[in-house]
Amino acid sequence: MSEHIHKCISCETYTLEETCPKCGAKTVLPRPPKFSPEDKYAQMKRELKKEELAEKGQY
Ligand SMILES: [Zn+2]
């Protein structure tokens, strides 16, 4: 068992296992714990998402 939450690439189930308990497919880490150069991009994406949600909220 891993200490990180993995996501099944097949059925998108979240699990701590490296294989999906539901369908047995491989799971991946949706957000790698150590990632420095791309962290800024992730932050930008989060900002964009926030703006998107704000826009939607105005309708
Ligand atoms: Zn699965």
N, CA, C, O and the ligand as a Tripos MOL2 file, in Angstrom:
@<TRIPOS>MOLECULE
protein
  237   235    60     0     0
PROTEIN
NO_CHARGES

@<TRIPOS>ATOM
      1 N           0.8490   -1.2000    0.0000 N.3       1 MET1
      2 CA          0.0000    0.0000    0.0000 C.3       1 MET1
      3 C           0.8810    1.2440    0.0000 C.2       1 MET1
      4 O           1.9140    1.2900    0.6670 O.2       1 MET1
      5 N           0.4660    2.2260   -0.7390 N.am      2 SER2
      6 CA          1.2290    3.4650   -0.8210 C.3       2 SER2
      7 C           0.5800    4.5160    0.0700 C.2       2 SER2
      8 O          -0.5850    4.3940    0.4500 O.2       2 SER2
      9 N           1.3470    5.5430    0.3950 N.am      3 GLU3
     10 CA          0.7810    6.5910    1.2470 C.3       3 GLU3
     11 C           0.1010    7.6710    0.4240 C.2       3 GLU3
     12 O          -0.5000    8.5990    0.9650 O.2       3 GLU3
     13 N           0.2060    7.5360   -0.9070 N.am      4 HIS4
     14 CA         -0.4000    8.5420   -1.7680 C.3       4 HIS4
     15 C          -1.6520    7.9930   -2.4360 C.2       4 HIS4
     16 O          -1.7760    6.7950   -2.6860 O.2       4 HIS4
     17 N          -2.5470    8.8790   -2.7070 N.am      5 ILE5
     18 CA         -3.7790    8.4700   -3.3690 C.3       5 ILE5
     19 C          -3.5330    8.3540   -4.8680 C.2       5 ILE5
     20 O          -3.0960    9.2970   -5.5280 O.2       5 ILE5
     21 N          -3.8260    7.1790   -5.3710 N.am      6 HIS6
     22 CA         -3.6930    6.9320   -6.8000 C.3       6 HIS6
     23 C          -5.0670    6.9960   -7.4530 C.2       6 HIS6
     24 O          -6.1070    6.8540   -6.8090 O.2       6 HIS6
     25 N          -5.0200    7.2170   -8.7580 N.am      7 LYS7
     26 CA         -6.2710    7.2560   -9.5040 C.3       7 LYS7
     27 C          -6.1940    6.2420  -10.6230 C.2       7 LYS7
     28 O          -5.1990    6.1700  -11.3450 O.2       7 LYS7
     29 N          -7.2420    5.4670  -10.7630 N.am      8 CYS8
     30 CA         -7.2900    4.4560  -11.8110 C.3       8 CYS8
     31 C          -7.3850    5.1270  -13.1780 C.2       8 CYS8
     32 O          -8.2150    6.0120  -13.3880 O.2       8 CYS8
     33 N          -6.5240    4.6970  -14.1110 N.am      9 ILE9
     34 CA         -6.5650    5.3130  -15.4350 C.3       9 ILE9
     35 C          -7.7290    4.7820  -16.2510 C.2       9 ILE9
     36 O          -8.0610    5.3310  -17.3010 O.2       9 ILE9
     37 N          -8.3410    3.7260  -15.7750 N.am     10 SER10
     38 CA         -9.4230    3.1090  -16.5380 C.3      10 SER10
     39 C         -10.8000    3.5770  -16.0740 C.2      10 SER10
     40 O         -11.6030    4.0460  -16.8810 O.2      10 SER10
     41 N         -11.0720    3.4510  -14.7780 N.am     11 CYS11
     42 CA        -12.4190    3.7900  -14.3040 C.3      11 CYS11
     43 C         -12.4080    4.9980  -13.3640 C.2      11 CYS11
     44 O         -13.4490    5.3740  -12.8230 O.2      11 CYS11
     45 N         -11.2270    5.6090  -13.1670 N.am     12 GLU12
     46 CA        -11.0890    6.8390  -12.3760 C.3      12 GLU12
     47 C         -11.4720    6.6700  -10.9150 C.2      12 GLU12
     48 O         -11.9130    7.6140  -10.2600 O.2      12 GLU12
     49 N         -11.2980    5.4500  -10.4130 N.am     13 THR13
     50 CA        -11.5050    5.2170   -8.9930 C.3      13 THR13
     51 C         -10.2630    5.6710   -8.2290 C.2      13 THR13
     52 O          -9.1400    5.4660   -8.6890 O.2      13 THR13
     53 N         -10.4610    6.2750   -7.0850 N.am     14 TYR14
     54 CA         -9.3380    6.6650   -6.2520 C.3      14 TYR14
     55 C          -9.0250    5.5600   -5.2690 C.2      14 TYR14
     56 O          -9.9210    4.9890   -4.6480 O.2      14 TYR14
     57 N          -7.7380    5.2630   -5.1330 N.am     15 THR15
     58 CA         -7.3280    4.1740   -4.2580 C.3      15 THR15
     59 C          -5.9140    4.4280   -3.7740 C.2      15 THR15
     60 O          -5.1770    5.2260   -4.3540 O.2      15 THR15
     61 N          -5.5430    3.7350   -2.6980 N.am     16 LEU16
     62 CA         -4.1720    3.8250   -2.2220 C.3      16 LEU16
     63 C          -3.3090    2.7570   -2.8720 C.2      16 LEU16
     64 O          -2.0870    2.7700   -2.7250 O.2      16 LEU16
     65 N          -3.9280    1.8460   -3.5800 N.am     17 GLU17
     66 CA         -3.1940    0.7520   -4.2140 C.3      17 GLU17
     67 C          -2.6550    1.1920   -5.5650 C.2      17 GLU17
     68 O          -3.1180    2.1640   -6.1620 O.2      17 GLU17
     69 N          -1.6480    0.4330   -6.0310 N.am     18 GLU18
     70 CA         -1.0880    0.7600   -7.3400 C.3      18 GLU18
     71 C          -1.8510    0.0700   -8.4610 C.2      18 GLU18
     72 O          -1.6060    0.3170   -9.6420 O.2      18 GLU18
     73 N          -2.7750   -0.7920   -8.0740 N.am     19 THR19
     74 CA         -3.7010   -1.3420   -9.0650 C.3      19 THR19
     75 C          -5.1150   -1.0970   -8.5610 C.2      19 THR19
     76 O          -5.3670   -1.0900   -7.3570 O.2      19 THR19
     77 N          -6.0120   -0.9020   -9.4780 N.am     20 CYS20
     78 CA         -7.3840   -0.5790   -9.1260 C.3      20 CYS20
     79 C          -8.0780   -1.7740   -8.4790 C.2      20 CYS20
     80 O          -8.0570   -2.8720   -9.0350 O.2      20 CYS20
     81 N          -8.6960   -1.5760   -7.3070 N.am     21 PRO21
     82 CA         -9.4220   -2.6720   -6.6590 C.3      21 PRO21
     83 C         -10.6900   -3.0450   -7.4090 C.2      21 PRO21
     84 O         -11.2270   -4.1360   -7.2170 O.2      21 PRO21
     85 N         -11.1640   -2.1680   -8.2450 N.am     22 LYS22
     86 CA        -12.4200   -2.4330   -8.9630 C.3      22 LYS22
     87 C         -12.1690   -3.1720  -10.2660 C.2      22 LYS22
     88 O         -12.7760   -4.2110  -10.5260 O.2      22 LYS22
     89 N         -11.2540   -2.6230  -11.1000 N.am     23 CYS23
     90 CA        -11.0990   -3.2050  -12.4290 C.3      23 CYS23
     91 C          -9.7010   -3.7860  -12.6460 C.2      23 CYS23
     92 O          -9.4430   -4.4050  -13.6780 O.2      23 CYS23
     93 N          -8.7920   -3.5900  -11.6770 N.am     24 GLY24
     94 CA         -7.4730   -4.1890  -11.7900 C.3      24 GLY24
     95 C          -6.5220   -3.4520  -12.7150 C.2      24 GLY24
     96 O          -5.4160   -3.9240  -12.9790 O.2      24 GLY24
     97 N          -6.9480   -2.3010  -13.2050 N.am     25 ALA25
     98 CA         -6.0810   -1.5170  -14.0890 C.3      25 ALA25
     99 C          -5.0140   -0.7900  -13.2790 C.2      25 ALA25
    100 O          -5.0940   -0.7000  -12.0540 O.2      25 ALA25
    101 N          -4.0290   -0.2820  -13.9770 N.am     26 LYS26
    102 CA         -2.9580    0.4440  -13.3290 C.3      26 LYS26
    103 C          -3.4800    1.7860  -12.8170 C.2      26 LYS26
    104 O          -4.3290    2.4120  -13.4510 O.2      26 LYS26
    105 N          -2.9670    2.2170  -11.6740 N.am     27 THR27
    106 CA         -3.3520    3.5330  -11.1630 C.3      27 THR27
    107 C          -2.1610    4.4680  -11.2220 C.2      27 THR27
    108 O          -1.0100    4.0350  -11.1960 O.2      27 THR27
    109 N          -2.4500    5.7430  -11.3000 N.am     28 VAL28
    110 CA         -1.3870    6.7420  -11.3630 C.3      28 VAL28
    111 C          -1.6100    7.7810  -10.2750 C.2      28 VAL28
    112 O          -2.7020    7.8940   -9.7170 O.2      28 VAL28
    113 N          -0.5590    8.5350   -9.9850 N.am     29 LEU29
    114 CA         -0.7060    9.6300   -9.0390 C.3      29 LEU29
    115 C          -1.2460   10.8330   -9.8090 C.2      29 LEU29
    116 O          -0.5620   11.3400  -10.6990 O.2      29 LEU29
    117 N          -2.4430   11.3010   -9.4950 N.am     30 PRO30
    118 CA         -2.9930   12.4380  -10.2230 C.3      30 PRO30
    119 C          -2.1680   13.6950  -10.0250 C.2      30 PRO30
    120 O          -2.0780   14.5330  -10.9220 O.2      30 PRO30
    121 N          -1.5750   13.8260   -8.8670 N.am     31 ARG31
    122 CA         -0.7290   14.9840   -8.6050 C.3      31 ARG31
    123 C           0.5770   14.4870   -8.0010 C.2      31 ARG31
    124 O           0.6060   14.1320   -6.8230 O.2      31 ARG31
    125 N           1.6600   14.4520   -8.7780 N.am     32 PRO32
    126 CA          2.9340   13.9940   -8.2270 C.3      32 PRO32
    127 C           3.3470   14.8590   -7.0470 C.2      32 PRO32
    128 O           3.2430   16.0840   -7.1180 O.2      32 PRO32
    129 N           3.8150   14.2460   -5.9620 N.am     33 PRO33
    130 CA          4.1530   14.9880   -4.7520 C.3      33 PRO33
    131 C           5.3270   15.9410   -4.9370 C.2      33 PRO33
    132 O           5.3180   17.0590   -4.4200 O.2      33 PRO33
    133 N           6.3490   15.4860   -5.6850 N.am     34 LYS34
    134 CA          7.5150   16.3540   -5.8980 C.3      34 LYS34
    135 C           7.5230   16.8290   -7.3400 C.2      34 LYS34
    136 O           7.7660   16.0410   -8.2540 O.2      34 LYS34
    137 N           7.2670   18.0730   -7.5440 N.am     35 PHE35
    138 CA          7.2640   18.6160   -8.8990 C.3      35 PHE35
    139 C           7.5110   20.1040   -8.8080 C.2      35 PHE35
    140 O           6.6090   20.8700   -8.4700 O.2      35 PHE35
    141 N           8.7380   20.5180   -9.1090 N.am     36 SER36
    142 CA          9.0050   21.9400   -8.9630 C.3      36 SER36
    143 C           8.7480   22.7640  -10.2170 C.2      36 SER36
    144 O           8.0250   23.7570  -10.1350 O.2      36 SER36
    145 N           9.3090   22.4040  -11.3860 N.am     37 PRO37
    146 CA          9.1470   23.3190  -12.5350 C.3      37 PRO37
    147 C           7.7000   23.4500  -12.9850 C.2      37 PRO37
    148 O           7.2820   24.5150  -13.4400 O.2      37 PRO37
    149 N           6.9440   22.3850  -12.8620 N.am     38 GLU38
    150 CA          5.5800   22.4220  -13.3600 C.3      38 GLU38
    151 C           4.6120   22.9640  -12.3230 C.2      38 GLU38
    152 O           3.4310   23.1700  -12.6040 O.2      38 GLU38
    153 N           5.1200   23.1900  -11.1350 N.am     39 ASP39
    154 CA          4.2370   23.6400  -10.0650 C.3      39 ASP39
    155 C           3.6000   24.9770  -10.4150 C.2      39 ASP39
    156 O           2.4350   25.2290  -10.1060 O.2      39 ASP39
    157 N           4.4000   25.8400  -11.0750 N.am     40 LYS40
    158 CA          3.8780   27.1530  -11.4350 C.3      40 LYS40
    159 C           2.7360   27.0060  -12.4230 C.2      40 LYS40
    160 O           1.7360   27.7210  -12.3540 O.2      40 LYS40
    161 N           2.9020   26.0640  -13.3480 N.am     41 TYR41
    162 CA          1.8470   25.8530  -14.3360 C.3      41 TYR41
    163 C           0.5970   25.3300  -13.6570 C.2      41 TYR41
    164 O          -0.5210   25.7140  -14.0010 O.2      41 TYR41
    165 N           0.7970   24.4550  -12.6940 N.am     42 ALA42
    166 CA         -0.3460   23.9020  -11.9710 C.3      42 ALA42
    167 C          -1.0790   25.0270  -11.2530 C.2      42 ALA42
    168 O          -2.3080   25.0520  -11.1980 O.2      42 ALA42
    169 N          -0.3130   25.9440  -10.7110 N.am     43 GLN43
    170 CA         -0.9170   27.0640  -10.0040 C.3      43 GLN43
    171 C          -1.7060   27.9360  -10.9870 C.2      43 GLN43
    172 O          -2.8130   28.3890  -10.6920 O.2      43 GLN43
    173 N          -1.1020   28.1580  -12.1680 N.am     44 MET44
    174 CA         -1.7890   28.9440  -13.1820 C.3      44 MET44
    175 C          -3.0970   28.2810  -13.5820 C.2      44 MET44
    176 O          -4.1240   28.9350  -13.7610 O.2      44 MET44
    177 N          -3.0270   26.9560  -13.7160 N.am     45 LYS45
    178 CA         -4.2290   26.2250  -14.0990 C.3      45 LYS45
    179 C          -5.2990   26.3870  -13.0330 C.2      45 LYS45
    180 O          -6.4830   26.5400  -13.3340 O.2      45 LYS45
    181 N          -4.8550   26.3500  -11.7710 N.am     46 ARG46
    182 CA         -5.8260   26.5070  -10.6840 C.3      46 ARG46
    183 C          -6.4510   27.8930  -10.7410 C.2      46 ARG46
    184 O          -7.6530   28.0500  -10.5260 O.2      46 ARG46
    185 N          -5.6270   28.8980  -11.0330 N.am     47 GLU47
    186 CA         -6.1480   30.2610  -11.1350 C.3      47 GLU47
    187 C          -7.1750   30.3520  -12.2570 C.2      47 GLU47
    188 O          -8.2390   30.9530  -12.1050 O.2      47 GLU47
    189 N          -6.8280   29.7410  -13.3880 N.am     48 LEU48
    190 CA         -7.7410   29.7640  -14.5250 C.3      48 LEU48
    191 C          -9.0610   29.1100  -14.1660 C.2      48 LEU48
    192 O         -10.1360   29.5830  -14.5340 O.2      48 LEU48
    193 N          -8.9520   28.0140  -13.4410 N.am     49 LYS49
    194 CA        -10.1630   27.2990  -13.0560 C.3      49 LYS49
    195 C         -11.0220   28.1550  -12.1490 C.2      49 LYS49
    196 O         -12.2490   28.1590  -12.2490 O.2      49 LYS49
    197 N         -10.3530   28.8880  -11.2540 N.am     50 LYS50
    198 CA        -11.0720   29.7600  -10.3410 C.3      50 LYS50
    199 C         -11.8390   30.8130  -11.1330 C.2      50 LYS50
    200 O         -13.0050   31.0930  -10.8550 O.2      50 LYS50
    201 N         -11.1510   31.3990  -12.1390 N.am     51 GLU51
    202 CA        -11.7930   32.4170  -12.9600 C.3      51 GLU51
    203 C         -12.9770   31.8240  -13.7120 C.2      51 GLU51
    204 O         -14.0390   32.4340  -13.8350 O.2      51 GLU51
    205 N         -12.7560   30.6240  -14.2040 N.am     52 GLU52
    206 CA        -13.8070   29.9380  -14.9310 C.3      52 GLU52
    207 C         -15.0420   29.7660  -14.0480 C.2      52 GLU52
    208 O         -16.1690   30.0230  -14.4700 O.2      52 GLU52
    209 N         -14.8030   29.3320  -12.8290 N.am     53 LEU53
    210 CA        -15.9080   29.1110  -11.8960 C.3      53 LEU53
    211 C         -16.5970   30.4270  -11.5690 C.2      53 LEU53
    212 O         -17.8210   30.4820  -11.4520 O.2      53 LEU53
    213 N         -15.8050   31.4900  -11.4220 N.am     54 ALA54
    214 CA        -16.3630   32.7870  -11.1140 C.3      54 ALA54
    215 C         -17.2590   33.2410  -12.2540 C.2      54 ALA54
    216 O         -18.3470   33.7780  -12.0440 O.2      54 ALA54
    217 N         -16.7610   33.0080  -13.4860 N.am     55 GLU55
    218 CA        -17.5590   33.3750  -14.6570 C.3      55 GLU55
    219 C         -18.8850   32.6400  -14.6650 C.2      55 GLU55
    220 O         -19.9440   33.2160  -14.9130 O.2      55 GLU55
    221 N         -18.7940   31.3580  -14.3880 N.am     56 LYS56
    222 CA        -20.0040   30.5490  -14.3970 C.3      56 LYS56
    223 C         -20.9810   31.0160  -13.3200 C.2      56 LYS56
    224 O         -22.1990   30.9690  -13.4950 O.2      56 LYS56
    225 N         -20.4090   31.4690  -12.2000 N.am     57 GLY57
    226 CA        -21.2440   31.8980  -11.0950 C.3      57 GLY57
    227 C         -22.0230   33.1520  -11.4200 C.2      57 GLY57
    228 O         -23.0480   33.4380  -10.8020 O.2      57 GLY57
    229 N         -21.5200   33.9170  -12.4190 N.am     58 GLN58
    230 CA        -22.1840   35.1560  -12.7500 C.3      58 GLN58
    231 C         -23.4280   34.9450  -13.5990 C.2      58 GLN58
    232 O         -24.3170   35.7930  -13.6670 O.2      58 GLN58
    233 N         -23.4580   33.7930  -14.2380 N.am     59 TYR59
    234 CA        -24.6230   33.5370  -15.0970 C.3      59 TYR59
    235 C         -25.8490   33.1470  -14.2990 C.2      59 TYR59
    236 O         -26.9080   32.9000  -14.8750 O.2      59 TYR59
    237 ZN        -10.3880    0.9100  -12.1880 Zn       60 ZN60
@<TRIPOS>BOND
     1     1     2 1
     2     2     3 1
     3     3     4 2
     4     3     5 am
     5     5     6 1
     6     6     7 1
     7     7     8 2
     8     7     9 am
     9     9    10 1
    10    10    11 1
    11    11    12 2
    12    11    13 am
    13    13    14 1
    14    14    15 1
    15    15    16 2
    16    15    17 am
    17    17    18 1
    18    18    19 1
    19    19    20 2
    20    19    21 am
    21    21    22 1
    22    22    23 1
    23    23    24 2
    24    23    25 am
    25    25    26 1
    26    26    27 1
    27    27    28 2
    28    27    29 am
    29    29    30 1
    30    30    31 1
    31    31    32 2
    32    31    33 am
    33    33    34 1
    34    34    35 1
    35    35    36 2
    36    35    37 am
    37    37    38 1
    38    38    39 1
    39    39    40 2
    40    39    41 am
    41    41    42 1
    42    42    43 1
    43    43    44 2
    44    43    45 am
    45    45    46 1
    46    46    47 1
    47    47    48 2
    48    47    49 am
    49    49    50 1
    50    50    51 1
    51    51    52 2
    52    51    53 am
    53    53    54 1
    54    54    55 1
    55    55    56 2
    56    55    57 am
    57    57    58 1
    58    58    59 1
    59    59    60 2
    60    59    61 am
    61    61    62 1
    62    62    63 1
    63    63    64 2
    64    63    65 am
    65    65    66 1
    66    66    67 1
    67    67    68 2
    68    67    69 am
    69    69    70 1
    70    70    71 1
    71    71    72 2
    72    71    73 am
    73    73    74 1
    74    74    75 1
    75    75    76 2
    76    75    77 am
    77    77    78 1
    78    78    79 1
    79    79    80 2
    80    79    81 am
    81    81    82 1
    82    82    83 1
    83    83    84 2
    84    83    85 am
    85    85    86 1
    86    86    87 1
    87    87    88 2
    88    87    89 am
    89    89    90 1
    90    90    91 1
    91    91    92 2
    92    91    93 am
    93    93    94 1
    94    94    95 1
    95    95    96 2
    96    95    97 am
    97    97    98 1
    98    98    99 1
    99    99   100 2
   100    99   101 am
   101   101   102 1
   102   102   103 1
   103   103   104 2
   104   103   105 am
   105   105   106 1
   106   106   107 1
   107   107   108 2
   108   107   109 am
   109   109   110 1
   110   110   111 1
   111   111   112 2
   112   111   113 am
   113   113   114 1
   114   114   115 1
   115   115   116 2
   116   115   117 am
   117   117   118 1
   118   118   119 1
   119   119   120 2
   120   119   121 am
   121   121   122 1
   122   122   123 1
   123   123   124 2
   124   123   125 am
   125   125   126 1
   126   126   127 1
   127   127   128 2
   128   127   129 am
   129   129   130 1
   130   130   131 1
   131   131   132 2
   132   131   133 am
   133   133   134 1
   134   134   135 1
   135   135   136 2
   136   135   137 am
   137   137   138 1
   138   138   139 1
   139   139   140 2
   140   139   141 am
   141   141   142 1
   142   142   143 1
   143   143   144 2
   144   143   145 am
   145   145   146 1
   146   146   147 1
   147   147   148 2
   148   147   149 am
   149   149   150 1
   150   150   151 1
   151   151   152 2
   152   151   153 am
   153   153   154 1
   154   154   155 1
   155   155   156 2
   156   155   157 am
   157   157   158 1
   158   158   159 1
   159   159   160 2
   160   159   161 am
   161   161   162 1
   162   162   163 1
   163   163   164 2
   164   163   165 am
   165   165   166 1
   166   166   167 1
   167   167   168 2
   168   167   169 am
   169   169   170 1
   170   170   171 1
   171   171   172 2
   172   171   173 am
   173   173   174 1
   174   174   175 1
   175   175   176 2
   176   175   177 am
   177   177   178 1
   178   178   179 1
   179   179   180 2
   180   179   181 am
   181   181   182 1
   182   182   183 1
   183   183   184 2
   184   183   185 am
   185   185   186 1
   186   186   187 1
   187   187   188 2
   188   187   189 am
   189   189   190 1
   190   190   191 1
   191   191   192 2
   192   191   193 am
   193   193   194 1
   194   194   195 1
   195   195   196 2
   196   195   197 am
   197   197   198 1
   198   198   199 1
   199   199   200 2
   200   199   201 am
   201   201   202 1
   202   202   203 1
   203   203   204 2
   204   203   205 am
   205   205   206 1
   206   206   207 1
   207   207   208 2
   208   207   209 am
   209   209   210 1
   210   210   211 1
   211   211   212 2
   212   211   213 am
   213   213   214 1
   214   214   215 1
   215   215   216 2
   216   215   217 am
   217   217   218 1
   218   218   219 1
   219   219   220 2
   220   219   221 am
   221   221   222 1
   222   222   223 1
   223   223   224 2
   224   223   225 am
   225   225   226 1
   226   226   227 1
   227   227   228 2
   228   227   229 am
   229   229   230 1
   230   230   231 1
   231   231   232 2
   232   231   233 am
   233   233   234 1
   234   234   235 1
   235   235   236 2
@<TRIPOS>SUBSTRUCTURE
     1 MET1         2 RESIDUE 1 A MET
     2 SER2         6 RESIDUE 1 A SER
     3 GLU3        10 RESIDUE 1 A GLU
     4 HIS4        14 RESIDUE 1 A HIS
     5 ILE5        18 RESIDUE 1 A ILE
     6 HIS6        22 RESIDUE 1 A HIS
     7 LYS7        26 RESIDUE 1 A LYS
     8 CYS8        30 RESIDUE 1 A CYS
     9 ILE9        34 RESIDUE 1 A ILE
    10 SER10       38 RESIDUE 1 A SER
    11 CYS11       42 RESIDUE 1 A CYS
    12 GLU12       46 RESIDUE 1 A GLU
    13 THR13       50 RESIDUE 1 A THR
    14 TYR14       54 RESIDUE 1 A TYR
    15 THR15       58 RESIDUE 1 A THR
    16 LEU16       62 RESIDUE 1 A LEU
    17 GLU17       66 RESIDUE 1 A GLU
    18 GLU18       70 RESIDUE 1 A GLU
    19 THR19       74 RESIDUE 1 A THR
    20 CYS20       78 RESIDUE 1 A CYS
    21 PRO21       82 RESIDUE 1 A PRO
    22 LYS22       86 RESIDUE 1 A LYS
    23 CYS23       90 RESIDUE 1 A CYS
    24 GLY24       94 RESIDUE 1 A GLY
    25 ALA25       98 RESIDUE 1 A ALA
    26 LYS26      102 RESIDUE 1 A LYS
    27 THR27      106 RESIDUE 1 A THR
    28 VAL28      110 RESIDUE 1 A VAL
    29 LEU29      114 RESIDUE 1 A LEU
    30 PRO30      118 RESIDUE 1 A PRO
    31 ARG31      122 RESIDUE 1 A ARG
    32 PRO32      126 RESIDUE 1 A PRO
    33 PRO33      130 RESIDUE 1 A PRO
    34 LYS34      134 RESIDUE 1 A LYS
    35 PHE35      138 RESIDUE 1 A PHE
    36 SER36      142 RESIDUE 1 A SER
    37 PRO37      146 RESIDUE 1 A PRO
    38 GLU38      150 RESIDUE 1 A GLU
    39 ASP39      154 RESIDUE 1 A ASP
    40 LYS40      158 RESIDUE 1 A LYS
    41 TYR41      162 RESIDUE 1 A TYR
    42 ALA42      166 RESIDUE 1 A ALA
    43 GLN43      170 RESIDUE 1 A GLN
    44 MET44      174 RESIDUE 1 A MET
    45 LYS45      178 RESIDUE 1 A LYS
    46 ARG46      182 RESIDUE 1 A ARG
    47 GLU47      186 RESIDUE 1 A GLU
    48 LEU48      190 RESIDUE 1 A LEU
    49 LYS49      194 RESIDUE 1 A LYS
    50 LYS50      198 RESIDUE 1 A LYS
    51 GLU51      202 RESIDUE 1 A GLU
    52 GLU52      206 RESIDUE 1 A GLU
    53 LEU53      210 RESIDUE 1 A LEU
    54 ALA54      214 RESIDUE 1 A ALA
    55 GLU55      218 RESIDUE 1 A GLU
    56 LYS56      222 RESIDUE 1 A LYS
    57 GLY57      226 RESIDUE 1 A GLY
    58 GLN58      230 RESIDUE 1 A GLN
    59 TYR59      234 RESIDUE 1 A TYR
    60 ZN60       237 GROUP 0 **** ****
